[in-house]
């Protein structure tokens, strides 16, 4: 308890940064992941190929390499200057969106084919039927795996500590430099992540109950 009290500003700021990383990357990943899923089920072969290529390459690339690219290689492209924090958000979003894409695509595949046929009979375009009819049903059916992917994203934020982002994963190194008991510090960090995961699990259960009634 002494370590938590003595280093409270470190724990507080670290977890606030972790939460900020998670929220920004989570929103970006959800948006981009849904767009990728739409590409993967598109009737246009070029779009399907582009979505498949992206997902295949990113899912088979270690997250650390993605961080290395955006933190160290990307600046040489001289496009838009990014801070370490921004680079971490982009790297996490870039990586996680591929997994969210597959989750959403699996949900789309669970929607009966008759729904799409009925939409076409009503004169809706592919984009309209996908966004107004298929996606709302698909997202309801994939809440558990979607939240599991977001939980993985939350834990992946600790990698940012190795790239000069002062989040929860950096607490251990600070305690080590000060000669404090790292094991106790790590236990408090683990407890913090457990609390955050419990919050996400509560959100998952709430959505499942609400949407199960709606269906």
N, C-alpha and C positions, 0 to 999 in steps of 0.2 A: 504493500500500500504506500510505503514511503516513496518509492520510485515514481508512482503515479502522481503523488502530491507534489514532489519536488520538480518533476518534469511535466507538470500539467500543461503549460503552454506548448510544449513540444508535441504531446499527444493530441491536444486540441487542434492545433494548426495542421498537424499531419493528417488527421482524419477528416478535417474540413476540406483539405486539398484532395484527399481520396474521394470524398463524396462529390466534389465539384468535377473531378475527372470522370467519375462514373456517370453522373447525370449528363454531361455534355457528350461524352462518347456514346452513352446509351441512346440518347435521342437521335444522334447522327447515324448510329448503326441501324436503328429501327427504320428510319426513313430510307437510307440507302439499301438496306437489306430487302425491304419491300419492293423497291424499284428493281433490284436485281432479280427478285423472284418473278416479277412481271416480265422481265426480259427472258427469263428461262422458260416461261410458258407461252411466249409470244408466238404467233403463227408465222412471223418473219424469220427465216433461217439465220440471217445475219445477226439479229438481236439474240436469238437463242445461243448461237455460237459464242458471241461476246460474253454473255452471262455465264455460260459454262466454262469458258476459258478463265475468267476472273476467279470464279469459285474454286476451280481445280488448282490454280496456281497458288492462291492465297491460303487455302486450307492445308496445303502441303508445305507451306513455308513457316518455319518457327517464328513466333512472335518477336523474339529477341532480334532476329534479322530484320524484321519490319521496322522495329525501333531504330536499329543501326542505320537503316536507309534514310529514314525521315530526319534523324538527328544529325548524322554526319555526311551522308551523300547528297541529300536533297539540297542543302545550301549551295552546293556547287552548280546546281542548275540555274541559280540566280533568277528565280521566278517571283516568289513572294517570301519575304523574310518572316521566319517563325521563331517564336521563343521556344525554350525547351518544353514548357507546359503545353503550348499549342501543338508542337510536334508530337507530344505524347497523346493528346486527344485525337489527332489525325491518325496516328499509328494504331491506336486501339479501335477507332471507328473503322478504319480500312480493313483490319483483321476480323473483327467481330461481325461485320456486315455479311461476310461470306457464310458464316454459320447461321445467322438469322435468315438469310436467303433460303437456305435449305429447310429450315424449320417452317417458314411460311409456304414454301413450295409443297412441302408434304401436307400442309393444311389445305392448300388449293386442290390437291389430288383427292382429298376426302369428300369434297363437295360433289354431289351427284351430277353426272353429265347432263341430266335433264334440265338442271338449272341454267346451264349455258345455252342449251338448245331453246329453252323457253325465252331467254333474253334475246336471242337472235330472231325468234319468231315475232317478238315485239318491236323489232327494228333497232335494237341497241347495237352499237358498235362493240368491238372486242374490248376496247378500253373502258367503255361505259359499263358493260356487263361485269368486267373484272373488278372495277372499283366500287360499283354500287350493289352488286349482288354476290359475287363469289368471295372477294376479299373479306367482307364483314363476317361471313360464315366461317371462312378459313381461320381467321384470327381467333375466333371463339374456341375453335377446336384445338389450338396449339398453345394455349396459355401455359401449361406445365413445362413443356420443352423450351418455350420462349423465355420464361422466367429462369430456367436452369442455365440458359445461355447468358442471360444478364448476370446471374450469380458468378458464372465463370469470368465474365468481364470485370466484375467487382474485384475478384481475387487477382486478375491479371494486371490491375492498376499498380500492384506492388513492383512490377518490373520497371516502372517509371523512375523508381528510386535510384536505379543504376544509371540513369541518364539525367542527373542533376535536377530532378523534380522532388521537392521536399514534401512527400506524402508519407503515409503510415509506414511504408516499407523502409523508410530511411531512419526510423526511430532506433532500430537496433544498432546501426553504425554510430549514431551519436552517443548512445549509452556505452558502446565499446570504447570510443575515444575518451570518454570521461571515466573509464574504469569501473563502471557500474555493472551490476549483475544483469547480463544480457538475457538469461533464461527467464527471470521475472518480468523483464520488459517485454519479451516475446509473448509471454502468457497474457499480459494485458492487451497487447496488439491482437492476439488471437481472439480474446474476449470481445474486443471492439468489432472485429469482423463477424463474429458469431451473431452479435446484436444486429448488425446491418443485414446479414443474411436472413435473420428471423423476420425483419421488417419486410423484405422482399417476399418471403414465404407467406406472410400475412396478406400482402397485396394479391398474391397468386390465389389464395383461397377465397378472398373476397370477390375477385373477378369471376372465379369458377362458379361460385354460388349465384352471383347476380346474373351471369350469362346463361347458366343452366336453366334458370327460371324463365329467362327471355325466350329461350328456344322452345 
